[in-house]
Amino acid sequence: MSNRTRDFERRTFLALASAGLAGLAGCNQQSQPGTTTPTSQPPTTDESEETETETTTTEPYDAERDIMVEMRDGVSLATNVFTPAGEDGPFPTLLNRTPYNKADEEPIGGIRPAVDAGYAVVQQDFRGRFGSEGEFQGFDQGEDGYDTIEWITEQDWSTGDVGMYGTSFRGMATWQAIKEDPPGLVAAAPLVTPTNFYGDLQYMGGADNYGTSLAWLAANSFSQVSRLDVSEEKAGELRGELESLLTGLPESADTLPTIEQPAFDEGVGPLWQDWHEHSTYDEFWKDLDVLQHIPDISTPVVQASGWYDIFLRGNTWGFSTIEEEGTDVVRENQKLVLGPWAHTTYPSANPVGDWDFGSNAEYDIANELVLPWFDYWLQDEETGVTSMPKVQYFQMGDNEWRTADQWPPSGVTATEYHLDSGGNANSDVGGGVLTTGDPSGSARSDSYEYDPLDPVPTRGGPLHMGGTVEAGVKDQTSVEERDDVLVYTSEELTEPLSIAGDVTASLFVETTAEDTDFMVKLVDVGPDGYSANITEGALRARYRETNDQGSSHLASQFEETAFLEPGAVYELEIELRDVAHTFQSGHRIRVDVTSSNFPKQDRNPNAAVPVAEATESDMQTATQTLYHSPERPSSIMLPVHE
């Protein structure tokens, strides 16, 4: 790569960083070696820089950089090794694999604290990224992780006991290696990362997590351009397409069909086609699904996530599946931390959208959980980590940490709240009511028109689109003013009401379309009228039928499609994301029901076609009817915690 090209890419990245997009490179780790980035500030990963070998004499550890480690197929991956200065070892070893350029970041907690604690630290660029050979394999990181761990165990400087850790995509690589069950992997810490890549990463209830995947792939494709066999002039054009897409969000997301993103053409973003050609839970996703392998895993893990993190379900599903199916050593020793964070605020006390949860929201994951975890498993030190509560979670509203021996915590009562109205629940000025009593029967239903060419805009929530569409808590008032949003609100609470666990909506619906989406938000309305999104869920109706023969109980219903009969009534079960929140006295509980949340989710065209391939001519307006009669009682089930 020429200096001119490198300078262009650096200028491009800095421009994107100023637009609030730099955090798309991934969740918090440390930034460049030898420096410290506070946990409250996500690192700005400049992935346009190629890895360059350096010899530094001022570092407080011994370093060997860009060792080319050969994988089973002959491809070599660029690897850095850091060991205690002047010591021969052998040392227990911590492995961190990254797609974001090992030269520009450090693992969570930093290199020096781990080396000072007696570890060798190994960092490696993914295949096809920066200093490594080969083609980028996306989420399929299991074999390379296994081979790297095997290589570590053969080195004189390693004891052969390996711990693996990482956040976000680095955590995905950690889980994929765990899934392969390498003998040298003793313990692991996959943090803010998915386990079921279909249901937690790419799709929510079958609806594509469009905005996050679009922004992430665009922000992380600049280095891919540098690997293409094209002229510098052409490379500049391709980078310009990516820059226009990123800086133009959310407006630039309005492309149809969604699978044909011009910025990803010509080899720039081949993963885009892979993700969207596999819209069902097929072999592409099953091969990646960690949950299927839980009974065969022998590596104890700690996990952490946040209520507004895009990958929350990966951690709660992973924990629950280990509790149900894990081996004794994995089940008895696992730990789970759930904070109030979004993906890029983890694990800090930074505001999450509009809400500031206070200094108590910060959790020093590296020093209070991860390093003590590895000290116990790799160095036989009694750090107290095994006596920690199995689950630590942040109760929003009360803004305090709580502990439990299970998730959801014991003492939860599933409490049904019915949706009701006089037939006019459209918008927040309609008559929608949320009540623990039976539906009144004064009107049997509410209706709205869903036009995919005029979708409900995204306001906060669990997403990762940089500064263009902010994640976390945002006022839903502007959304709730729309007639295509049904709004059901309780009376003011006379005492606090706490919930903790999974939330499920049961909707009796009718539509004029052969397929459509239904989306549900749980909202906390304050005395000042601020309408705060607490959790949400979605269901693409073609995936409503559960396939009990599926190979993964959490995704089996998404293996096959079944289109709707227009005019027929269906009962849809919609899973919202887990949450712990207290609705305070004087507040009101609210449920919003609609059919779009764009660009966070892609738009259902209301047609029996592959959604990613839908053109503007496929887009149809549908009439949606939600029933709330005694015979068809639509409701939401809240996990009330005493």
BELTAFEN-V196860 format. One record per residue. PSI is psi in whole degrees, 0 to 359 (999 if undefined). D_CENTER is the distance of its C-alpha to the mean C-alpha in Angstrom with 2 decimals. Layout:
psi;d_center
PSI;D_CENTER
PSI;D_CENTER
//
This chain:
psi;d_center
133;33.06
159;35.56
324;35.48
315;35.62
317;32.45
319;30.66
321;31.88
315;30.73
322;27.16
318;27.17
319;28.56
313;25.94
317;23.09
324;24.86
319;25.26
322;21.57
320;20.90
338;23.44
5;21.63
20;18.54
354;16.54
327;16.90
349;13.68
347;11.94
344;13.23
169;10.55
166;9.98
124;13.36
184;15.93
158;19.58
221;21.09
145;24.30
137;26.40
355;28.95
168;27.15
130;24.93
121;22.09
147;21.73
345;18.44
355;18.59
113;18.48
146;15.69
146;17.51
96;18.75
107;18.44
90;21.35
5;20.60
346;23.90
130;25.93
148;27.23
132;27.53
136;31.10
129;33.00
149;34.32
117;36.69
128;36.39
353;39.03
357;37.76
145;34.63
24;34.95
164;34.08
138;35.18
134;33.00
119;33.29
150;31.14
43;30.36
129;31.70
105;31.21
123;30.09
131;31.00
176;28.79
335;30.44
10;30.87
350;32.50
137;29.70
139;29.52
134;26.54
127;27.11
134;26.83
143;27.73
128;29.31
129;30.05
160;32.57
135;34.71
129;37.45
6;40.74
145;39.76
339;40.06
199;37.78
161;36.57
144;33.30
150;30.32
137;27.53
129;23.90
132;21.93
117;19.05
139;18.22
146;16.62
1;16.38
15;16.95
100;20.64
337;21.85
343;24.73
4;22.72
163;20.52
159;20.94
164;18.87
132;17.61
342;20.93
162;22.86
312;25.37
313;28.50
323;27.64
318;26.70
318;29.86
333;31.93
4;30.84
15;32.34
151;29.54
137;29.46
128;26.18
127;25.20
143;22.87
137;22.53
136;21.46
155;19.77
133;22.29
10;22.98
129;21.60
245;24.02
353;26.74
152;25.95
175;27.78
188;26.72
140;24.19
130;20.41
8;19.04
228;15.39
347;13.37
83;16.80
10;17.45
309;19.22
319;22.82
324;22.65
315;21.11
311;23.90
323;26.56
319;25.65
319;25.86
319;29.17
317;30.41
316;29.67
342;31.64
356;34.60
144;34.88
331;37.68
356;35.56
142;33.13
346;34.02
355;31.96
119;29.53
136;26.04
143;22.89
142;19.59
163;16.69
159;13.91
154;10.65
235;7.62
328;9.62
327;12.50
324;10.97
315;10.44
324;14.09
311;15.03
320;14.04
324;15.79
318;18.79
317;18.87
328;19.02
346;22.12
55;23.68
141;25.67
327;28.66
352;28.22
110;24.71
323;25.61
161;22.47
159;18.83
82;16.02
118;12.53
145;10.42
63;6.89
156;6.06
162;6.30
315;9.91
106;10.61
337;9.45
304;11.10
348;10.12
331;6.47
301;5.55
330;8.70
148;10.25
109;10.42
29;13.91
350;14.96
130;14.29
132;12.61
69;9.53
309;12.29
318;12.09
312;8.87
325;10.14
309;13.60
318;13.31
313;11.47
321;14.03
315;16.84
335;16.32
21;16.27
357;19.19
319;22.03
332;22.83
323;22.86
321;25.67
341;27.62
354;27.69
150;29.16
72;32.92
164;33.68
162;35.95
326;34.88
314;35.73
319;33.45
320;30.63
322;31.09
318;30.86
320;27.58
324;26.07
322;27.52
316;25.71
316;22.33
319;23.39
320;24.60
313;21.40
310;19.36
344;22.01
357;22.72
145;19.39
352;19.04
323;22.48
350;22.02
348;19.32
66;22.29
133;23.22
140;24.65
152;24.21
334;20.57
341;20.87
72;23.61
114;22.08
327;25.09
342;23.19
6;21.86
171;25.36
35;27.76
5;25.42
316;23.09
64;19.86
337;20.72
332;17.18
314;16.99
320;19.79
311;18.48
322;15.22
346;17.34
346;20.39
73;18.55
353;17.58
167;18.52
80;17.48
194;20.10
330;21.05
315;18.69
326;15.67
323;17.87
335;18.78
347;15.27
109;14.65
325;14.90
329;15.84
337;19.03
0;20.14
318;19.80
340;23.58
0;24.44
136;22.40
7;24.63
117;22.42
144;21.68
152;18.22
144;16.82
155;13.20
146;11.69
187;8.87
158;9.45
333;10.34
13;8.76
142;5.50
335;2.72
25;2.49
312;6.03
329;7.68
325;7.50
317;9.55
319;11.74
317;12.44
314;13.18
311;15.44
320;17.17
322;17.86
318;19.32
323;21.43
325;22.74
354;23.18
158;22.86
163;25.96
313;27.80
326;26.91
315;23.15
316;23.22
340;25.68
356;24.06
152;20.30
149;18.86
129;15.84
126;15.14
109;13.27
185;13.90
14;13.88
158;11.53
179;9.08
319;7.06
355;10.50
349;12.73
139;11.77
50;14.30
180;16.90
13;19.11
150;18.32
145;18.27
93;15.05
234;16.20
346;19.75
134;19.77
115;20.97
4;20.56
170;23.19
337;23.71
343;23.05
341;19.29
140;19.34
121;18.94
79;20.28
317;17.91
311;19.80
338;23.27
345;22.93
303;20.74
306;19.99
317;23.50
326;25.36
311;23.43
326;24.58
322;27.98
311;28.54
328;27.58
339;28.87
7;31.72
35;32.92
139;32.77
93;32.77
354;30.11
357;29.60
328;26.01
338;27.13
359;28.62
151;25.53
147;24.29
323;21.98
132;19.50
125;19.29
152;17.58
121;18.06
100;20.01
158;19.40
306;22.69
341;24.66
55;22.47
154;23.28
140;21.94
164;22.92
157;23.15
161;23.34
358;24.28
166;21.85
129;18.84
159;19.54
158;22.41
163;25.97
14;28.03
135;25.76
119;27.68
117;26.16
125;27.82
129;28.22
125;28.41
144;30.09
136;29.62
160;33.07
175;35.01
17;38.33
9;36.88
52;35.56
7;32.00
122;31.04
172;29.57
354;29.81
5;33.60
193;33.99
27;35.06
136;31.93
141;32.16
122;29.89
149;32.15
351;32.52
176;35.80
154;36.53
142;36.16
329;39.29
2;40.15
329;41.58
146;39.41
347;37.63
167;34.78
151;33.01
155;32.31
163;30.65
127;30.47
115;27.20
111;27.76
345;24.93
356;26.73
64;26.40
160;22.91
127;21.66
149;19.89
133;16.44
97;16.93
199;14.04
190;11.27
96;7.46
174;7.34
76;7.93
27;11.53
209;13.51
358;16.47
320;17.31
107;15.29
138;14.46
169;11.52
210;12.58
124;15.98
150;18.29
123;21.64
7;21.55
316;25.32
329;25.44
318;23.38
355;25.54
348;28.66
145;28.15
346;30.23
20;27.50
121;25.57
133;27.10
124;27.05
122;28.16
138;28.97
172;30.53
164;33.53
137;33.18
138;32.39
350;35.38
158;33.45
149;29.88
118;27.64
140;24.78
151;22.07
115;19.76
208;17.94
143;16.95
134;18.12
135;19.62
140;21.57
112;24.55
130;25.86
116;29.14
158;28.93
145;31.11
157;30.53
1;32.81
162;30.28
343;29.73
150;25.96
176;23.81
151;20.67
134;20.60
138;18.05
132;18.46
140;17.65
129;19.00
145;20.64
116;22.77
116;25.87
169;27.73
335;31.51
2;31.21
354;29.47
129;26.05
100;23.56
125;20.26
126;17.19
313;16.17
171;13.87
165;13.69
167;13.73
159;15.16
124;17.42
120;19.00
333;22.47
345;23.36
23;21.08
337;22.71
124;24.84
132;23.67
101;24.87
348;25.90
4;26.74
153;23.22
351;22.30
119;19.11
340;19.63
349;16.07
3;16.15
330;19.91
351;20.47
14;18.67
327;21.17
157;23.87
149;24.50
109;27.21
165;28.18
156;29.71
110;33.37
134;33.80
348;35.53
156;34.59
133;32.83
145;29.74
121;27.98
131;24.19
119;21.97
118;18.62
122;16.02
163;14.31
147;11.49
154;13.21
159;14.63
117;17.64
146;19.76
121;23.47
118;25.19
162;28.20
136;31.79
349;32.65
168;29.19
145;28.52
136;25.81
147;24.78
126;23.12
135;22.44
128;22.65
194;22.43
10;21.51
158;19.34
76;16.68
134;17.09
9;15.67
308;12.22
152;13.36
167;16.21
128;19.66
127;21.45
0;25.00
37;26.58
157;28.13
63;28.26
160;26.91
123;23.83
320;21.62
341;20.57
2;24.32
134;25.55
175;27.93
327;29.22
341;32.14
342;29.92
124;28.53
145;30.40
136;30.60
145;30.28
122;31.78
132;29.49
130;31.23
124;29.85
147;32.44
45;33.06
169;36.50
330;37.75
333;37.55
73;34.04
94;32.34
142;28.83
171;27.00
138;23.93
118;23.80
136;22.88
82;22.71
128;25.44
118;25.80
999;29.32
//
